[in-house]
Amino acid sequence: MKNYTLWFLGLALLTGLLGFYPGMDFFGIKAVRIFFIIFTDLLIVSLLAKGLFPSRLVAVKQQKNNKPIHQK
């Protein structure tokens, strides 16, 4: 999903211009507007995936814990 961010951006811009350009009215304009919503949602998901899940995972170094457990 992260690799398709530019595709979703381009498709969202294209469908947004076709669907919401003032004075433009044709038979399938509702379908173009629905595709605009779908592509913008996919763009947002793709951007969130890039931000939240890094492409390279960093190894976590484990530390030994030699402290005794205090029991009451």
PyMOL Python script that loads the backbone (N, CA, C, O; Angstrom):
from pymol import cmd

cmd.read_pdbstr("""\
ATOM      1  N   MET A   1       0.825  -1.185   0.000  1.00  0.00           N
ATOM      2  CA  MET A   1       0.000   0.000   0.000  1.00  0.00           C
ATOM      3  C   MET A   1       0.872   1.252   0.000  1.00  0.00           C
ATOM      4  O   MET A   1       0.520   2.270  -0.597  1.00  0.00           O
ATOM      5  N   LYS A   2       2.017   1.161   0.681  1.00  0.00           N
ATOM      6  CA  LYS A   2       2.899   2.326   0.768  1.00  0.00           C
ATOM      7  C   LYS A   2       3.496   2.694  -0.579  1.00  0.00           C
ATOM      8  O   LYS A   2       3.828   3.855  -0.819  1.00  0.00           O
ATOM      9  N   ASN A   3       3.635   1.710  -1.459  1.00  0.00           N
ATOM     10  CA  ASN A   3       4.289   1.944  -2.745  1.00  0.00           C
ATOM     11  C   ASN A   3       3.378   2.636  -3.751  1.00  0.00           C
ATOM     12  O   ASN A   3       3.853   3.082  -4.795  1.00  0.00           O
ATOM     13  N   TYR A   4       2.112   2.737  -3.471  1.00  0.00           N
ATOM     14  CA  TYR A   4       1.154   3.287  -4.421  1.00  0.00           C
ATOM     15  C   TYR A   4       0.711   4.708  -4.080  1.00  0.00           C
ATOM     16  O   TYR A   4      -0.291   5.175  -4.620  1.00  0.00           O
ATOM     17  N   THR A   5       1.412   5.391  -3.219  1.00  0.00           N
ATOM     18  CA  THR A   5       1.010   6.728  -2.786  1.00  0.00           C
ATOM     19  C   THR A   5       0.927   7.697  -3.950  1.00  0.00           C
ATOM     20  O   THR A   5      -0.046   8.444  -4.056  1.00  0.00           O
ATOM     21  N   LEU A   6       1.918   7.702  -4.820  1.00  0.00           N
ATOM     22  CA  LEU A   6       1.899   8.635  -5.951  1.00  0.00           C
ATOM     23  C   LEU A   6       0.783   8.288  -6.938  1.00  0.00           C
ATOM     24  O   LEU A   6       0.185   9.185  -7.532  1.00  0.00           O
ATOM     25  N   TRP A   7       0.501   7.004  -7.114  1.00  0.00           N
ATOM     26  CA  TRP A   7      -0.609   6.620  -7.989  1.00  0.00           C
ATOM     27  C   TRP A   7      -1.933   7.118  -7.435  1.00  0.00           C
ATOM     28  O   TRP A   7      -2.760   7.649  -8.177  1.00  0.00           O
ATOM     29  N   PHE A   8      -2.139   6.949  -6.136  1.00  0.00           N
ATOM     30  CA  PHE A   8      -3.386   7.398  -5.522  1.00  0.00           C
ATOM     31  C   PHE A   8      -3.498   8.918  -5.567  1.00  0.00           C
ATOM     32  O   PHE A   8      -4.589   9.454  -5.757  1.00  0.00           O
ATOM     33  N   LEU A   9      -2.380   9.612  -5.396  1.00  0.00           N
ATOM     34  CA  LEU A   9      -2.400  11.070  -5.477  1.00  0.00           C
ATOM     35  C   LEU A   9      -2.786  11.523  -6.880  1.00  0.00           C
ATOM     36  O   LEU A   9      -3.622  12.412  -7.041  1.00  0.00           O
ATOM     37  N   GLY A  10      -2.184  10.918  -7.885  1.00  0.00           N
ATOM     38  CA  GLY A  10      -2.500  11.285  -9.262  1.00  0.00           C
ATOM     39  C   GLY A  10      -3.941  10.982  -9.633  1.00  0.00           C
ATOM     40  O   GLY A  10      -4.606  11.798 -10.270  1.00  0.00           O
ATOM     41  N   LEU A  11      -4.425   9.813  -9.239  1.00  0.00           N
ATOM     42  CA  LEU A  11      -5.804   9.457  -9.544  1.00  0.00           C
ATOM     43  C   LEU A  11      -6.800  10.320  -8.784  1.00  0.00           C
ATOM     44  O   LEU A  11      -7.863  10.648  -9.309  1.00  0.00           O
ATOM     45  N   ALA A  12      -6.464  10.691  -7.548  1.00  0.00           N
ATOM     46  CA  ALA A  12      -7.343  11.573  -6.784  1.00  0.00           C
ATOM     47  C   ALA A  12      -7.391  12.965  -7.422  1.00  0.00           C
ATOM     48  O   ALA A  12      -8.458  13.575  -7.497  1.00  0.00           O
ATOM     49  N   LEU A  13      -6.254  13.463  -7.875  1.00  0.00           N
ATOM     50  CA  LEU A  13      -6.248  14.770  -8.542  1.00  0.00           C
ATOM     51  C   LEU A  13      -7.033  14.729  -9.854  1.00  0.00           C
ATOM     52  O   LEU A  13      -7.814  15.634 -10.147  1.00  0.00           O
ATOM     53  N   LEU A  14      -6.822  13.690 -10.626  1.00  0.00           N
ATOM     54  CA  LEU A  14      -7.505  13.570 -11.915  1.00  0.00           C
ATOM     55  C   LEU A  14      -9.016  13.460 -11.744  1.00  0.00           C
ATOM     56  O   LEU A  14      -9.772  14.175 -12.402  1.00  0.00           O
ATOM     57  N   THR A  15      -9.453  12.570 -10.865  1.00  0.00           N
ATOM     58  CA  THR A  15     -10.897  12.408 -10.662  1.00  0.00           C
ATOM     59  C   THR A  15     -11.500  13.629  -9.962  1.00  0.00           C
ATOM     60  O   THR A  15     -12.663  13.962 -10.188  1.00  0.00           O
ATOM     61  N   GLY A  16     -10.716  14.291  -9.117  1.00  0.00           N
ATOM     62  CA  GLY A  16     -11.216  15.512  -8.480  1.00  0.00           C
ATOM     63  C   GLY A  16     -11.426  16.626  -9.483  1.00  0.00           C
ATOM     64  O   GLY A  16     -12.425  17.342  -9.413  1.00  0.00           O
ATOM     65  N   LEU A  17     -10.492  16.787 -10.425  1.00  0.00           N
ATOM     66  CA  LEU A  17     -10.652  17.805 -11.456  1.00  0.00           C
ATOM     67  C   LEU A  17     -11.807  17.477 -12.398  1.00  0.00           C
ATOM     68  O   LEU A  17     -12.569  18.363 -12.784  1.00  0.00           O
ATOM     69  N   LEU A  18     -11.936  16.212 -12.766  1.00  0.00           N
ATOM     70  CA  LEU A  18     -13.032  15.827 -13.664  1.00  0.00           C
ATOM     71  C   LEU A  18     -14.394  15.894 -12.971  1.00  0.00           C
ATOM     72  O   LEU A  18     -15.387  16.284 -13.586  1.00  0.00           O
ATOM     73  N   GLY A  19     -14.440  15.524 -11.725  1.00  0.00           N
ATOM     74  CA  GLY A  19     -15.721  15.433 -11.032  1.00  0.00           C
ATOM     75  C   GLY A  19     -16.236  16.728 -10.453  1.00  0.00           C
ATOM     76  O   GLY A  19     -17.446  16.895 -10.295  1.00  0.00           O
ATOM     77  N   PHE A  20     -15.338  17.658 -10.130  1.00  0.00           N
ATOM     78  CA  PHE A  20     -15.768  18.871  -9.436  1.00  0.00           C
ATOM     79  C   PHE A  20     -15.411  20.151 -10.168  1.00  0.00           C
ATOM     80  O   PHE A  20     -15.488  21.234  -9.589  1.00  0.00           O
ATOM     81  N   TYR A  21     -15.020  20.047 -11.431  1.00  0.00           N
ATOM     82  CA  TYR A  21     -14.724  21.249 -12.212  1.00  0.00           C
ATOM     83  C   TYR A  21     -16.033  21.989 -12.473  1.00  0.00           C
ATOM     84  O   TYR A  21     -17.001  21.378 -12.926  1.00  0.00           O
ATOM     85  N   PRO A  22     -16.081  23.309 -12.192  1.00  0.00           N
ATOM     86  CA  PRO A  22     -17.345  24.049 -12.353  1.00  0.00           C
ATOM     87  C   PRO A  22     -17.823  24.049 -13.807  1.00  0.00           C
ATOM     88  O   PRO A  22     -17.041  24.271 -14.731  1.00  0.00           O
ATOM     89  N   GLY A  23     -19.093  23.802 -13.986  1.00  0.00           N
ATOM     90  CA  GLY A  23     -19.703  23.836 -15.300  1.00  0.00           C
ATOM     91  C   GLY A  23     -19.608  22.540 -16.070  1.00  0.00           C
ATOM     92  O   GLY A  23     -20.189  22.424 -17.149  1.00  0.00           O
ATOM     93  N   MET A  24     -18.896  21.567 -15.547  1.00  0.00           N
ATOM     94  CA  MET A  24     -18.756  20.297 -16.244  1.00  0.00           C
ATOM     95  C   MET A  24     -19.879  19.363 -15.813  1.00  0.00           C
ATOM     96  O   MET A  24     -20.051  19.104 -14.622  1.00  0.00           O
ATOM     97  N   ASP A  25     -20.636  18.861 -16.770  1.00  0.00           N
ATOM     98  CA  ASP A  25     -21.733  17.951 -16.457  1.00  0.00           C
ATOM     99  C   ASP A  25     -21.836  16.921 -17.569  1.00  0.00           C
ATOM    100  O   ASP A  25     -22.032  17.264 -18.735  1.00  0.00           O
ATOM    101  N   PHE A  26     -21.702  15.658 -17.196  1.00  0.00           N
ATOM    102  CA  PHE A  26     -21.819  14.578 -18.163  1.00  0.00           C
ATOM    103  C   PHE A  26     -22.474  13.380 -17.488  1.00  0.00           C
ATOM    104  O   PHE A  26     -22.761  13.412 -16.291  1.00  0.00           O
ATOM    105  N   PHE A  27     -22.706  12.337 -18.252  1.00  0.00           N
ATOM    106  CA  PHE A  27     -23.505  11.199 -17.787  1.00  0.00           C
ATOM    107  C   PHE A  27     -22.920  10.496 -16.560  1.00  0.00           C
ATOM    108  O   PHE A  27     -23.671  10.164 -15.643  1.00  0.00           O
ATOM    109  N   GLY A  28     -21.627  10.261 -16.513  1.00  0.00           N
ATOM    110  CA  GLY A  28     -21.032   9.477 -15.438  1.00  0.00           C
ATOM    111  C   GLY A  28     -20.362  10.294 -14.351  1.00  0.00           C
ATOM    112  O   GLY A  28     -19.431   9.810 -13.707  1.00  0.00           O
ATOM    113  N   ILE A  29     -20.815  11.530 -14.128  1.00  0.00           N
ATOM    114  CA  ILE A  29     -20.123  12.403 -13.164  1.00  0.00           C
ATOM    115  C   ILE A  29     -20.246  11.862 -11.731  1.00  0.00           C
ATOM    116  O   ILE A  29     -19.339  12.044 -10.918  1.00  0.00           O
ATOM    117  N   LYS A  30     -21.355  11.206 -11.428  1.00  0.00           N
ATOM    118  CA  LYS A  30     -21.506  10.657 -10.068  1.00  0.00           C
ATOM    119  C   LYS A  30     -20.500   9.541  -9.816  1.00  0.00           C
ATOM    120  O   LYS A  30     -19.950   9.428  -8.720  1.00  0.00           O
ATOM    121  N   ALA A  31     -20.266   8.729 -10.820  1.00  0.00           N
ATOM    122  CA  ALA A  31     -19.287   7.650 -10.680  1.00  0.00           C
ATOM    123  C   ALA A  31     -17.881   8.219 -10.507  1.00  0.00           C
ATOM    124  O   ALA A  31     -17.090   7.686  -9.728  1.00  0.00           O
ATOM    125  N   VAL A  32     -17.564   9.290 -11.220  1.00  0.00           N
ATOM    126  CA  VAL A  32     -16.244   9.921 -11.095  1.00  0.00           C
ATOM    127  C   VAL A  32     -16.067  10.494  -9.695  1.00  0.00           C
ATOM    128  O   VAL A  32     -14.985  10.401  -9.115  1.00  0.00           O
ATOM    129  N   ARG A  33     -17.124  11.083  -9.155  1.00  0.00           N
ATOM    130  CA  ARG A  33     -17.053  11.636  -7.793  1.00  0.00           C
ATOM    131  C   ARG A  33     -16.882  10.533  -6.746  1.00  0.00           C
ATOM    132  O   ARG A  33     -16.175  10.722  -5.756  1.00  0.00           O
ATOM    133  N   ILE A  34     -17.523   9.393  -6.961  1.00  0.00           N
ATOM    134  CA  ILE A  34     -17.357   8.264  -6.035  1.00  0.00           C
ATOM    135  C   ILE A  34     -15.927   7.728  -6.115  1.00  0.00           C
ATOM    136  O   ILE A  34     -15.324   7.407  -5.090  1.00  0.00           O
ATOM    137  N   PHE A  35     -15.383   7.633  -7.336  1.00  0.00           N
ATOM    138  CA  PHE A  35     -13.986   7.216  -7.480  1.00  0.00           C
ATOM    139  C   PHE A  35     -13.043   8.211  -6.814  1.00  0.00           C
ATOM    140  O   PHE A  35     -12.015   7.817  -6.264  1.00  0.00           O
ATOM    141  N   PHE A  36     -13.385   9.498  -6.857  1.00  0.00           N
ATOM    142  CA  PHE A  36     -12.571  10.508  -6.171  1.00  0.00           C
ATOM    143  C   PHE A  36     -12.527  10.230  -4.671  1.00  0.00           C
ATOM    144  O   PHE A  36     -11.460  10.291  -4.060  1.00  0.00           O
ATOM    145  N   ILE A  37     -13.653   9.932  -4.089  1.00  0.00           N
ATOM    146  CA  ILE A  37     -13.707   9.635  -2.648  1.00  0.00           C
ATOM    147  C   ILE A  37     -12.896   8.379  -2.339  1.00  0.00           C
ATOM    148  O   ILE A  37     -12.163   8.341  -1.350  1.00  0.00           O
ATOM    149  N   ILE A  38     -13.024   7.363  -3.171  1.00  0.00           N
ATOM    150  CA  ILE A  38     -12.287   6.115  -2.945  1.00  0.00           C
ATOM    151  C   ILE A  38     -10.786   6.353  -3.036  1.00  0.00           C
ATOM    152  O   ILE A  38     -10.035   5.890  -2.178  1.00  0.00           O
ATOM    153  N   PHE A  39     -10.337   7.076  -4.076  1.00  0.00           N
ATOM    154  CA  PHE A  39      -8.905   7.310  -4.253  1.00  0.00           C
ATOM    155  C   PHE A  39      -8.330   8.206  -3.154  1.00  0.00           C
ATOM    156  O   PHE A  39      -7.189   8.001  -2.738  1.00  0.00           O
ATOM    157  N   THR A  40      -9.086   9.188  -2.678  1.00  0.00           N
ATOM    158  CA  THR A  40      -8.565  10.011  -1.583  1.00  0.00           C
ATOM    159  C   THR A  40      -8.483   9.203  -0.286  1.00  0.00           C
ATOM    160  O   THR A  40      -7.551   9.387   0.496  1.00  0.00           O
ATOM    161  N   ASP A  41      -9.445   8.315  -0.053  1.00  0.00           N
ATOM    162  CA  ASP A  41      -9.357   7.440   1.123  1.00  0.00           C
ATOM    163  C   ASP A  41      -8.138   6.529   1.047  1.00  0.00           C
ATOM    164  O   ASP A  41      -7.428   6.349   2.037  1.00  0.00           O
ATOM    165  N   LEU A  42      -7.898   5.957  -0.130  1.00  0.00           N
ATOM    166  CA  LEU A  42      -6.724   5.103  -0.295  1.00  0.00           C
ATOM    167  C   LEU A  42      -5.425   5.898  -0.143  1.00  0.00           C
ATOM    168  O   LEU A  42      -4.436   5.378   0.373  1.00  0.00           O
ATOM    169  N   LEU A  43      -5.426   7.146  -0.586  1.00  0.00           N
ATOM    170  CA  LEU A  43      -4.250   8.000  -0.412  1.00  0.00           C
ATOM    171  C   LEU A  43      -3.977   8.255   1.064  1.00  0.00           C
ATOM    172  O   LEU A  43      -2.828   8.200   1.503  1.00  0.00           O
ATOM    173  N   ILE A  44      -5.019   8.531   1.825  1.00  0.00           N
ATOM    174  CA  ILE A  44      -4.846   8.776   3.261  1.00  0.00           C
ATOM    175  C   ILE A  44      -4.351   7.518   3.970  1.00  0.00           C
ATOM    176  O   ILE A  44      -3.475   7.600   4.830  1.00  0.00           O
ATOM    177  N   VAL A  45      -4.899   6.367   3.622  1.00  0.00           N
ATOM    178  CA  VAL A  45      -4.443   5.106   4.218  1.00  0.00           C
ATOM    179  C   VAL A  45      -2.985   4.839   3.861  1.00  0.00           C
ATOM    180  O   VAL A  45      -2.207   4.382   4.698  1.00  0.00           O
ATOM    181  N   SER A  46      -2.624   5.124   2.626  1.00  0.00           N
ATOM    182  CA  SER A  46      -1.243   4.919   2.189  1.00  0.00           C
ATOM    183  C   SER A  46      -0.282   5.844   2.935  1.00  0.00           C
ATOM    184  O   SER A  46       0.804   5.423   3.333  1.00  0.00           O
ATOM    185  N   LEU A  47      -0.679   7.099   3.125  1.00  0.00           N
ATOM    186  CA  LEU A  47       0.173   8.035   3.865  1.00  0.00           C
ATOM    187  C   LEU A  47       0.296   7.641   5.331  1.00  0.00           C
ATOM    188  O   LEU A  47       1.371   7.760   5.918  1.00  0.00           O
ATOM    189  N   LEU A  48      -0.793   7.175   5.922  1.00  0.00           N
ATOM    190  CA  LEU A  48      -0.726   6.706   7.312  1.00  0.00           C
ATOM    191  C   LEU A  48       0.162   5.476   7.435  1.00  0.00           C
ATOM    192  O   LEU A  48       0.892   5.333   8.416  1.00  0.00           O
ATOM    193  N   ALA A  49       0.106   4.592   6.451  1.00  0.00           N
ATOM    194  CA  ALA A  49       0.956   3.403   6.473  1.00  0.00           C
ATOM    195  C   ALA A  49       2.423   3.796   6.380  1.00  0.00           C
ATOM    196  O   ALA A  49       3.270   3.184   7.030  1.00  0.00           O
ATOM    197  N   LYS A  50       2.730   4.807   5.580  1.00  0.00           N
ATOM    198  CA  LYS A  50       4.120   5.265   5.485  1.00  0.00           C
ATOM    199  C   LYS A  50       4.589   5.872   6.809  1.00  0.00           C
ATOM    200  O   LYS A  50       5.737   5.685   7.210  1.00  0.00           O
ATOM    201  N   GLY A  51       3.710   6.589   7.474  1.00  0.00           N
ATOM    202  CA  GLY A  51       4.092   7.244   8.714  1.00  0.00           C
ATOM    203  C   GLY A  51       4.158   6.327   9.906  1.00  0.00           C
ATOM    204  O   GLY A  51       5.040   6.470  10.753  1.00  0.00           O
ATOM    205  N   LEU A  52       3.238   5.384   9.986  1.00  0.00           N
ATOM    206  CA  LEU A  52       3.157   4.541  11.179  1.00  0.00           C
ATOM    207  C   LEU A  52       4.019   3.288  11.110  1.00  0.00           C
ATOM    208  O   LEU A  52       4.502   2.807  12.135  1.00  0.00           O
ATOM    209  N   PHE A  53       4.213   2.762   9.914  1.00  0.00           N
ATOM    210  CA  PHE A  53       4.969   1.528   9.763  1.00  0.00           C
ATOM    211  C   PHE A  53       6.200   1.781   8.901  1.00  0.00           C
ATOM    212  O   PHE A  53       6.095   1.861   7.677  1.00  0.00           O
ATOM    213  N   PRO A  54       7.353   1.905   9.525  1.00  0.00           N
ATOM    214  CA  PRO A  54       8.563   2.175   8.734  1.00  0.00           C
ATOM    215  C   PRO A  54       8.893   1.007   7.814  1.00  0.00           C
ATOM    216  O   PRO A  54       8.555  -0.143   8.098  1.00  0.00           O
ATOM    217  N   SER A  55       9.557   1.323   6.709  1.00  0.00           N
ATOM    218  CA  SER A  55       9.872   0.281   5.735  1.00  0.00           C
ATOM    219  C   SER A  55      10.985  -0.632   6.227  1.00  0.00           C
ATOM    220  O   SER A  55      11.061  -1.793   5.825  1.00  0.00           O
ATOM    221  N   ARG A  56      11.838  -0.120   7.083  1.00  0.00           N
ATOM    222  CA  ARG A  56      12.934  -0.919   7.620  1.00  0.00           C
ATOM    223  C   ARG A  56      12.741  -1.034   9.124  1.00  0.00           C
ATOM    224  O   ARG A  56      12.730  -0.033   9.840  1.00  0.00           O
ATOM    225  N   LEU A  57      12.593  -2.247   9.583  1.00  0.00           N
ATOM    226  CA  LEU A  57      12.401  -2.462  11.010  1.00  0.00           C
ATOM    227  C   LEU A  57      13.740  -2.422  11.732  1.00  0.00           C
ATOM    228  O   LEU A  57      14.732  -2.968  11.251  1.00  0.00           O
ATOM    229  N   VAL A  58      13.760  -1.787  12.860  1.00  0.00           N
ATOM    230  CA  VAL A  58      14.970  -1.681  13.664  1.00  0.00           C
ATOM    231  C   VAL A  58      14.943  -2.784  14.709  1.00  0.00           C
ATOM    232  O   VAL A  58      13.951  -2.961  15.416  1.00  0.00           O
ATOM    233  N   ALA A  59      16.025  -3.512  14.800  1.00  0.00           N
ATOM    234  CA  ALA A  59      16.114  -4.594  15.777  1.00  0.00           C
ATOM    235  C   ALA A  59      16.187  -4.013  17.193  1.00  0.00           C
ATOM    236  O   ALA A  59      16.932  -3.070  17.456  1.00  0.00           O
ATOM    237  N   VAL A  60      15.423  -4.580  18.066  1.00  0.00           N
ATOM    238  CA  VAL A  60      15.409  -4.139  19.454  1.00  0.00           C
ATOM    239  C   VAL A  60      16.415  -4.972  20.230  1.00  0.00           C
ATOM    240  O   VAL A  60      16.379  -6.202  20.192  1.00  0.00           O
ATOM    241  N   LYS A  61      17.304  -4.298  20.928  1.00  0.00           N
ATOM    242  CA  LYS A  61      18.322  -4.992  21.703  1.00  0.00           C
ATOM    243  C   LYS A  61      17.724  -5.381  23.051  1.00  0.00           C
ATOM    244  O   LYS A  61      17.193  -4.536  23.773  1.00  0.00           O
ATOM    245  N   GLN A  62      17.815  -6.649  23.378  1.00  0.00           N
ATOM    246  CA  GLN A  62      17.279  -7.125  24.639  1.00  0.00           C
ATOM    247  C   GLN A  62      18.338  -6.989  25.724  1.00  0.00           C
ATOM    248  O   GLN A  62      19.516  -7.269  25.503  1.00  0.00           O
ATOM    249  N   GLN A  63      17.898  -6.557  26.890  1.00  0.00           N
ATOM    250  CA  GLN A  63      18.799  -6.402  28.018  1.00  0.00           C
ATOM    251  C   GLN A  63      18.419  -7.425  29.081  1.00  0.00           C
ATOM    252  O   GLN A  63      17.245  -7.716  29.310  1.00  0.00           O
ATOM    253  N   LYS A  64      19.452  -7.957  29.719  1.00  0.00           N
ATOM    254  CA  LYS A  64      19.202  -8.880  30.822  1.00  0.00           C
ATOM    255  C   LYS A  64      18.814  -8.074  32.047  1.00  0.00           C
ATOM    256  O   LYS A  64      19.396  -7.033  32.353  1.00  0.00           O
ATOM    257  N   ASN A  65      17.833  -8.582  32.718  1.00  0.00           N
ATOM    258  CA  ASN A  65      17.380  -7.926  33.935  1.00  0.00           C
ATOM    259  C   ASN A  65      17.753  -8.829  35.119  1.00  0.00           C
ATOM    260  O   ASN A  65      17.098  -9.842  35.368  1.00  0.00           O
ATOM    261  N   ASN A  66      18.804  -8.451  35.840  1.00  0.00           N
ATOM    262  CA  ASN A  66      19.284  -9.260  36.961  1.00  0.00           C
ATOM    263  C   ASN A  66      18.766  -8.779  38.304  1.00  0.00           C
ATOM    264  O   ASN A  66      19.219  -9.250  39.347  1.00  0.00           O
ATOM    265  N   LYS A  67      17.834  -7.856  38.291  1.00  0.00           N
ATOM    266  CA  LYS A  67      17.303  -7.349  39.551  1.00  0.00           C
ATOM    267  C   LYS A  67      16.343  -8.372  40.167  1.00  0.00           C
ATOM    268  O   LYS A  67      15.531  -8.967  39.459  1.00  0.00           O
ATOM    269  N   PRO A  68      16.438  -8.574  41.482  1.00  0.00           N
ATOM    270  CA  PRO A  68      15.525  -9.532  42.114  1.00  0.00           C
ATOM    271  C   PRO A  68      14.109  -8.939  42.185  1.00  0.00           C
ATOM    272  O   PRO A  68      13.917  -7.725  42.250  1.00  0.00           O
ATOM    273  N   ILE A  69      13.144  -9.840  42.170  1.00  0.00           N
ATOM    274  CA  ILE A  69      11.754  -9.424  42.271  1.00  0.00           C
ATOM    275  C   ILE A  69      11.409  -9.304  43.744  1.00  0.00           C
ATOM    276  O   ILE A  69      11.635 -10.239  44.511  1.00  0.00           O
ATOM    277  N   HIS A  70      10.867  -8.174  44.145  1.00  0.00           N
ATOM    278  CA  HIS A  70      10.490  -7.936  45.531  1.00  0.00           C
ATOM    279  C   HIS A  70       9.091  -8.485  45.761  1.00  0.00           C
ATOM    280  O   HIS A  70       8.125  -8.054  45.132  1.00  0.00           O
ATOM    281  N   GLN A  71       9.003  -9.427  46.659  1.00  0.00           N
ATOM    282  CA  GLN A  71       7.702  -9.991  46.987  1.00  0.00           C
ATOM    283  C   GLN A  71       7.360  -9.602  48.411  1.00  0.00           C
ATOM    284  O   GLN A  71       8.226  -9.523  49.282  1.00  0.00           O
ATOM    285  N   LYS A  72       6.099  -9.364  48.620  1.00  0.00           N
ATOM    286  CA  LYS A  72       5.634  -8.981  49.961  1.00  0.00           C
ATOM    287  C   LYS A  72       4.919 -10.105  50.627  1.00  0.00           C
ATOM    288  O   LYS A  72       4.461  -9.960  51.760  1.00  0.00           O
TER     289      LYS A  72
END
""", "prot")
cmd.dss("prot")
cmd.show_as("cartoon", "prot")
cmd.util.cbc("prot")
cmd.orient("prot")
